[in-house]
């Protein structure tokens, strides 16, 4: 049996953040961050709800309906592109499932 006491300490030294100075954004920079988000929102809502970004793409009505769940993902992709000029790897990946057509089900199903 292991000694549980070996993993406990009576003295707790916790780091203190009072002496640290953190960089902060200016009011103007904070405004730029929210401007980018509002431009994305406006662009989504300006699109026709029944149009998609391409063949087999998601229609904008879906994006608008589920905006609260999708907005963080969409903004993360846009900010990543804005930061390094590259789209997230796998953004345009698709899985296709082929479903065979059969005239009859096998016996027993």
C-alpha positions as CSV (number, residue, x, y, z in Angstrom):
1,X,0.0,0.0,0.0
2,X,1.4,3.4,-0.9
3,X,1.8,6.2,1.6
4,X,-0.9,8.7,0.7
5,X,0.7,11.2,3.1
6,X,3.7,11.4,0.6
7,X,1.5,13.2,-1.9
8,X,0.1,15.8,0.5
9,X,1.8,18.9,2.0
10,X,0.8,21.0,4.9
11,X,2.4,24.1,3.3
12,X,0.8,25.3,0.1
13,X,2.9,27.7,-2.0
14,X,0.6,29.2,-4.7
15,X,1.9,31.6,-7.3
16,X,0.8,35.2,-6.9
17,X,-0.1,37.3,-9.9
18,X,0.1,40.7,-8.2
19,X,3.6,41.5,-9.5
20,X,2.9,40.6,-13.1
21,X,1.9,43.2,-15.7
22,X,0.0,41.9,-18.6
23,X,-0.2,43.4,-22.0
24,X,-3.6,44.8,-22.8
25,X,-5.3,46.0,-26.0
26,X,-6.0,49.7,-26.6
27,X,-9.6,50.8,-27.0
28,X,-9.0,51.1,-30.8
29,X,-7.6,47.6,-31.1
30,X,-10.5,46.2,-29.1
31,X,-12.9,47.9,-31.5
32,X,-11.1,46.3,-34.4
33,X,-11.7,42.8,-32.9
34,X,-15.4,43.4,-32.6
35,X,-15.5,45.0,-36.0
36,X,-14.2,41.8,-37.7
37,X,-16.8,39.7,-35.9
38,X,-19.7,42.1,-36.9
39,X,-18.5,42.1,-40.5
40,X,-18.7,38.3,-40.5
41,X,-22.1,38.3,-39.0
42,X,-23.3,40.9,-41.5
43,X,-21.8,38.9,-44.4
44,X,-23.7,35.8,-43.3
45,X,-27.0,37.6,-42.9
46,X,-26.6,39.4,-46.2
47,X,-26.4,36.1,-48.1
48,X,-29.5,34.5,-49.6
49,X,-30.7,31.8,-47.1
50,X,-31.0,29.2,-49.9
51,X,-27.6,29.7,-51.5
52,X,-24.6,27.6,-50.7
53,X,-20.9,28.3,-51.0
54,X,-20.6,25.6,-53.7
55,X,-22.0,22.4,-55.0
56,X,-23.0,20.2,-52.1
57,X,-22.3,23.0,-49.7
58,X,-24.3,24.0,-46.6
59,X,-27.0,26.6,-47.3
60,X,-26.8,29.8,-45.4
61,X,-30.3,29.1,-43.9
62,X,-28.6,26.3,-41.9
63,X,-25.8,28.6,-40.8
64,X,-28.3,31.2,-39.7
65,X,-30.5,28.7,-37.8
66,X,-27.5,27.3,-35.9
67,X,-25.5,30.5,-35.7
68,X,-25.2,30.3,-31.9
69,X,-23.6,26.9,-32.1
70,X,-21.4,27.6,-35.2
71,X,-20.2,31.1,-34.6
72,X,-17.2,30.2,-32.5
73,X,-16.0,27.6,-35.0
74,X,-16.5,29.9,-38.0
75,X,-14.7,32.8,-36.2
76,X,-11.8,30.5,-35.3
77,X,-11.4,29.5,-38.9
78,X,-11.5,33.2,-40.1
79,X,-9.1,34.4,-37.4
80,X,-6.7,31.6,-38.2
81,X,-6.8,32.6,-41.9
82,X,-6.4,36.3,-40.9
83,X,-3.4,35.4,-38.7
84,X,-1.3,33.3,-41.1
85,X,-3.0,33.6,-44.5
86,X,-3.7,29.8,-44.7
87,X,-6.9,27.9,-44.5
88,X,-7.2,25.3,-41.7
89,X,-6.0,21.9,-43.0
90,X,-8.9,19.7,-43.8
91,X,-11.4,22.6,-44.3
92,X,-12.4,21.4,-47.7
93,X,-12.4,17.6,-46.8
94,X,-15.5,15.6,-47.4
95,X,-16.5,12.0,-46.6
96,X,-18.6,10.2,-49.1
97,X,-20.6,7.1,-48.3
98,X,-21.8,5.0,-51.2
99,X,-25.1,3.2,-50.5
100,X,-25.8,0.4,-52.8
101,X,-29.3,0.1,-54.3
102,X,-30.9,-3.3,-53.9
103,X,-34.2,-4.4,-55.3
104,X,-35.0,-6.7,-52.3
105,X,-33.8,-7.2,-48.8
106,X,-32.2,-10.6,-48.2
107,X,-34.4,-13.0,-46.4
108,X,-34.3,-12.8,-42.7
109,X,-34.1,-9.0,-42.5
